[in-house]
Amino acid sequence: MASPEPAAGADGASASQAAVVEPIRLPTPEEIKGQDIWNNCAVRSVVSGVMGGGLGVLMGLFFGALENPITAEEMTARQQIVYQAKQMGRRSISNAKTFAVMGLIFSAAECVIEKARAKHDTTNSAVAGCVTGGALAAKGGPKATCVGCVGFATFSVMIEKFLDRHS
């Protein structure tokens, strides 16, 4: 039976074992400009806020559709459809605002902390999570702010560990 490996050469090494060295490709000026734009904290924060708002709209549509009107028995089909559409719209707007603010604050805090510390690690996510949770819960008073800080920081660290971004 023939071997799939090529015959060994004069030095005893097979051709398949020879390491192929790829040349280093330098980034193009467009790629460098794109990286510079994306490394701007304001750009990153606004993009995260917009994406968070989009996620909030989708979640609002989904969860708004799951809510049933209490008086469904007395409503006609048309009334139920109109009521459901209004519920989905209200829920979408509410969730879009919340997720947009959450994405904007978290991204801005993480970017600023990362630039100040000049490190890219889990501590940045924990502190950004604390800032975000505290800011979102600030209307509830100091106790709610502390709980929001600890809760969001813990959630951020768990997500970082799960995604294993900083290994």
Secondary structure, 3 states (H helix, E strand, C coil): CCCCCCCCCCCCCCHHHCCCCCCCCCCCHHHHHHHHHHCCHHHHHHHHHHHHHHHHHHHHHHHHHHCCCCCHHHCCHHHHHHHHHHHHHHHHHHHHHHHHHHHHHHHHHHHHHHHHHCCCCHHHHHHHHHHHHHHHCHHHCHHHHHHHHHHHHHHHHHHHHHHCCCC
